[in-house]
């Protein structure tokens, strides 16, 4: 499949799910699986993936898939993703383990159990669903491995994040979209052009990706589709283009990681080009009136998500809301320099879609409310 002229690929999570489904089918049928399997994608639709080598082992089967990252220059493209399936246990109980080359989590802030395998929640659900379907509701133990994982890991951010011994099994959409500056910039300009041409009041909601767009749509109420433009990592460029094309107000919507980078001055937030400045976040925590202990814990956080968890865990309610609000205000200040007088708003979501904070220009057009997030903020901020 292609997008913006480039060939898309599949995430390591999709490949692990496909290998697991092939292995489950082999285990159920009693002979090695050959051919393609279909794996349901989180955002809808399915991926059809060729199974590689498949072999029978005592009690089950082991199958592999070669990761195809499309035209994205991902270091894991071409790596062998292997899943071993041993049917058994309570019906529907699919237990997922990490094998050779799958990293082990050693630090907080990743949303994963410390000491457990670095297999993210969405890939876990994909693997579970694929195996349950293949085994007709039966249970199984699934071990995912990446034979070249140890060698690939130093070429990723995993060592810095405290993931040791291998790579992560990742993917929120199941699809790898190629990273192309020119093509992505063109898609941003096109989306803004459509929004301006519609002329519905001059509001464009710039989101960092699919999940943030989903949450922004939910929080912002019944805005037309053309009001939403995915800016990806190109926040500064997207704001400049909105100002150039005469947009009245932009609302940047995303999660703590990319917004923290913007607050520190990054206009391009790709993982390879910018890092989270936890010292800056610690200063904002102190400015928000959080305790010195909380501010110091934020300074030592492993990731921006970890910093968020520290603040919500230590000082929920008004304290957390003030901190997240300051992050949003800092982003507004950074982007105002690129906005040429255009109104700028910023909304931060938690990972379940709750609004941690939102800051907009005074007198900005009100938007409907949504559920509050764990930091105490709510979409009533959207009316400010």
C-alpha positions in Angstrom: 0.0 0.0 0.0 1.1 3.6 -0.5 0.6 6.9 1.1 1.8 10.3 -0.1 3.7 8.6 -2.9 5.7 6.3 -0.6 5.1 2.7 0.3 3.9 2.0 3.8 5.0 -1.0 5.8 4.0 -2.9 9.0 5.1 -2.3 12.6 7.0 -4.9 14.6 3.7 -5.4 16.5 1.8 -6.3 13.4 4.5 -8.7 12.3 4.6 -10.4 15.7 0.8 -10.8 15.6 1.0 -12.3 12.1 3.7 -14.7 13.1 1.7 -15.7 16.2 -1.4 -16.3 14.1 0.5 -18.5 11.7 2.1 -20.4 14.5 -1.3 -20.9 16.2 -2.8 -22.2 13.0 0.1 -24.6 12.6 -0.3 -25.8 16.2 -4.0 -26.3 15.7 -3.6 -28.1 12.4 -0.6 -30.2 13.4 1.6 -29.2 10.4 3.7 -26.2 9.4 1.7 -23.2 8.1 2.3 -21.9 4.6 0.9 -18.8 2.9 -0.5 -15.5 4.1 -2.4 -14.6 7.3 -4.7 -11.6 7.9 -4.3 -9.5 11.0 -6.9 -7.0 12.1 -5.4 -3.5 12.4 -6.3 -1.2 15.4 -7.7 1.5 13.2 -9.8 -0.8 11.1 -9.1 -3.0 8.2 -6.6 -5.8 8.0 -3.1 -6.5 7.0 -2.3 -9.5 4.7 1.2 -10.8 5.6 3.2 -13.7 4.3 4.4 -16.1 6.9 8.1 -17.1 6.7 9.6 -20.2 8.1 7.3 -22.3 10.2 8.2 -25.3 12.2 6.6 -27.7 14.6 8.0 -27.8 18.2 7.0 -29.9 21.2 3.5 -28.8 22.2 3.1 -26.2 19.5 4.7 -24.3 16.6 7.1 -21.5 15.8 6.7 -19.1 12.8 8.5 -16.0 11.6 7.7 -12.9 9.6 10.2 -10.6 7.9 9.4 -7.1 8.9 8.7 -4.9 5.9 8.9 -1.2 6.9 8.0 0.0 3.5 9.9 3.1 2.4 10.6 4.2 6.0 14.3 4.1 6.9 13.6 2.0 10.1 16.5 0.0 11.5 14.2 -2.9 12.2 13.1 -3.2 8.5 14.2 -6.6 7.3 14.5 -8.1 10.8 13.0 -11.5 11.5 10.1 -11.4 14.0 9.4 -14.8 15.5 6.4 -16.0 17.5 6.2 -19.3 19.3 2.8 -20.6 20.3 2.1 -23.3 22.9 -1.7 -23.9 23.1 -3.1 -24.6 26.6 -4.4 -23.0 29.7 -7.8 -21.4 30.4 -9.9 -20.7 27.3 -9.1 -17.3 25.9 -6.1 -16.7 28.2 -3.2 -15.7 25.9 0.0 -15.1 27.9 2.6 -13.1 26.1 6.3 -13.5 26.9 9.5 -11.9 25.6 12.2 -14.1 24.1 15.6 -13.5 22.6 16.1 -10.0 21.3 13.0 -8.5 22.8 14.1 -5.9 25.4 13.4 -5.9 29.1 11.9 -2.8 30.7 14.1 -1.4 33.6 12.7 2.1 34.0 9.3 3.6 34.6 7.5 5.9 32.2 6.7 3.5 29.4 3.4 2.3 30.5 4.8 -1.2 30.9 5.7 -3.4 33.8 9.3 -3.0 35.0 11.0 -6.3 34.5 8.6 -7.4 31.8 9.2 -7.5 28.0 9.0 -4.3 26.0 5.9 -5.3 24.1 3.5 -2.4 24.0 -0.2 -2.6 24.8 -1.5 -2.3 21.3 0.7 -5.1 19.9 -0.2 -7.2 22.9 -3.9 -6.8 22.0 -3.2 -7.6 18.4 -1.3 -10.8 19.3 -4.0 -11.9 21.8 -6.8 -11.3 19.3 -5.0 -13.1 16.5 -4.2 -16.1 18.6 -7.6 -16.4 20.1 -9.2 -16.3 16.7 -6.8 -18.9 15.3 -7.3 -21.2 18.2 -11.1 -20.7 18.2 -11.1 -19.1 21.7 -8.5 -21.4 23.2 -5.7 -20.2 25.5 -1.9 -20.2 24.8 1.5 -19.0 25.8 3.1 -16.8 23.1 6.8 -16.0 23.1 7.9 -13.3 20.8 11.6 -13.0 19.8 13.8 -11.0 17.4 17.0 -12.9 16.7 18.9 -9.7 15.7 17.3 -7.7 18.5 20.4 -7.3 20.6 22.4 -6.0 17.7 19.7 -3.6 16.5 18.9 -2.1 20.0 21.9 0.3 20.2 20.7 1.9 16.9 17.4 2.8 18.6 16.5 5.0 21.6 15.9 1.9 23.8 19.1 2.1 25.8 18.3 5.7 26.9 14.8 4.6 27.9 16.1 1.7 30.0 15.0 -1.1 27.6 17.9 -3.6 27.7 18.8 -6.7 25.8 16.8 -6.0 22.7 14.3 -3.9 20.8 10.7 -3.0 21.6 7.6 -4.5 19.9 5.8 -1.4 18.9 2.9 0.1 16.9 -0.3 2.0 17.7 -1.8 1.8 14.2 -0.1 -1.4 12.9 1.1 0.6 9.9 4.5 2.3 9.3 4.0 5.6 7.5 7.3 6.6 5.7 8.9 9.7 7.2 9.4 12.1 4.3 9.7 15.8 5.1 8.7 17.0 1.6 5.7 14.8 1.3 4.4 15.3 4.8 4.8 19.1 4.5 2.8 18.9 1.3 0.0 17.0 3.0 -0.1 19.6 5.8 -0.4 22.5 3.3 -3.1 20.6 1.5 -5.1 20.0 4.7 -4.8 23.7 5.7 -5.9 24.8 2.2 -9.0 22.7 2.4 -9.9 24.1 5.9 -9.4 27.7 4.7 -11.4 27.1 1.5 -14.3 25.8 3.6 -14.3 29.1 5.5 -16.2 27.9 8.6 -14.8 30.4 11.1 -11.1 30.0 10.9 -10.3 27.3 13.4 -7.8 24.5 12.5 -7.0 21.8 15.0 -3.4 20.6 14.5 -2.9 17.1 15.9 0.3 15.1 16.4 -1.2 11.9 15.0 -4.2 9.6 14.8 -4.9 9.1 18.5 -4.6 12.8 19.3 -6.9 13.5 16.4 -9.4 11.0 17.8 -9.3 12.5 21.2 -9.4 16.1 19.9 -12.5 15.3 17.8 -14.2 13.9 20.9 -13.3 16.8 23.1 -13.9 19.6 20.5 -17.4 18.4 19.6 -19.0 18.4 16.2 -16.4 20.3 14.2 -16.3 19.5 10.5 -13.7 17.0 9.3 -11.7 19.6 7.4 -10.9 21.4 10.7 -8.5 18.7 11.7 -5.1 18.5 10.2 -2.4 16.0 11.3 0.9 18.0 11.7 2.9 15.0 12.9 6.3 16.2 14.1 6.1 19.4 12.1 4.5 21.7 14.6 6.4 24.9 13.8 6.0 24.5 10.1 2.2 23.8 10.5 1.7 26.9 12.6 3.6 29.0 10.2 1.6 27.7 7.2 -1.7 28.3 9.1 -0.7 31.9 9.7 0.5 32.4 6.1 -2.8 31.1 4.7 -5.0 33.3 6.9 -6.3 30.8 9.6 -7.9 32.7 12.5 -6.9 30.3 15.3 -5.0 27.0 15.6 -5.4 24.6 18.4 -2.4 22.2 18.8 -3.5 19.0 20.4 -1.3 16.2 21.6 0.3 14.2 24.4 2.9 15.2 27.0 5.9 13.9 25.1 5.7 16.1 22.0 4.2 19.1 23.8 7.1 19.0 26.3 9.5 19.1 23.4 7.6 22.1 21.9 7.6 23.8 25.3 11.4 23.5 25.3 11.6 25.2 21.9 11.5 22.3 19.4 9.6 23.1 16.3 10.2 19.6 14.9 9.5 16.9 17.4 10.7 13.7 15.6 12.4 11.3 18.1 15.7 11.5 16.2 15.8 15.3 16.2 14.8 16.4 19.7 14.8 15.1 23.3 12.5 15.8 26.3 14.1 18.4 28.6 13.2 17.1 32.1 15.1 20.0 33.7 12.7 22.4 32.0 9.7 20.4 33.2 11.1 20.4 36.7 11.3 24.2 36.6 7.7 24.4 35.4 6.7 22.0 38.3 8.3 24.4 40.8 6.7 27.4 39.1 3.3 25.6 39.3 3.8 25.4 43.1 4.5 21.6 43.3 6.6 20.4 46.1 10.4 20.4 45.8 10.3 16.6 46.0 7.9 16.4 43.1 10.0 18.8 41.0 13.1 16.8 41.7 11.3 13.5 40.7 10.2 15.2 37.5 13.8 16.2 36.8 14.9 12.5 37.2 12.0 11.2 35.1 12.9 8.7 32.4 10.4 10.0 29.8 7.8 12.8 29.6 5.1 10.2 30.2 7.0 9.2 33.4 7.0 12.9 34.4 3.3 13.0 33.9 2.7 9.9 36.0 4.9 11.4 38.8 2.9 14.6 38.9 -0.5 12.9 38.7 0.6 10.3 41.3 2.1 12.8 43.8 -0.1 15.9 43.4 -3.4 15.1 41.6 -6.0 17.7 41.2 -5.2 21.4 41.2 -1.4 20.9 41.4 -1.3 18.6 38.4 -3.7 20.9 36.5 -1.5 23.9 37.1 1.6 22.1 35.9 0.0 20.8 32.7 -1.5 24.2 32.1 2.0 25.8 32.4 3.3 23.3 29.8 0.5 24.3 27.5 1.2 28.0 28.1 4.9 27.5 27.4 4.0 25.9 24.1 1.6 28.7 23.2 4.4 31.2 23.9 6.9 29.3 21.7 4.4 29.0 18.8 3.1 32.6 19.1 6.5 33.8 17.6 5.6 31.8 14.5 1.9 32.7 14.5 2.1 36.3 13.2 -0.8 37.4 15.5 -3.0 34.4 14.8 -4.7 32.9 17.8 -2.9 29.9 19.3 -4.3 27.3 21.7 -2.8 24.1 23.1 -4.6 21.0 24.5 -2.9 18.2 26.3 -4.5 14.7 26.6 -3.7 11.8 28.8 -3.4 8.4 27.2 -7.1 7.5 27.7 -8.3 10.7 26.0 -9.0 12.9 29.1 -8.0 16.5 28.9 -5.1 17.3 31.2 -5.1 21.0 30.3 -6.1 23.4 27.5 -5.1 27.0 27.1 -6.5 29.3 24.4 -6.8 33.0 23.6 -9.2 35.0 25.6 -12.4 35.3 23.7 -11.7 32.2 21.5 -14.7 30.5 20.1 -16.1 28.1 22.7 -16.1 24.4 22.2 -18.2 21.7 23.9 -16.9 20.0 27.1 -15.5 16.5 27.5 -14.5 14.2 30.3 -11.8 15.3 32.8 -8.4 13.6 32.8 -6.5 12.3 35.9 -4.7 15.7 36.3 -7.9 17.4 37.1 -8.2 19.4 33.9 -11.3 19.2 31.8 -12.4 20.4 28.4 -14.2 23.3 30.0 -10.8 24.9 29.4 -11.7 24.6 25.7 -14.0 27.6 26.2 -11.2 29.9 27.5 
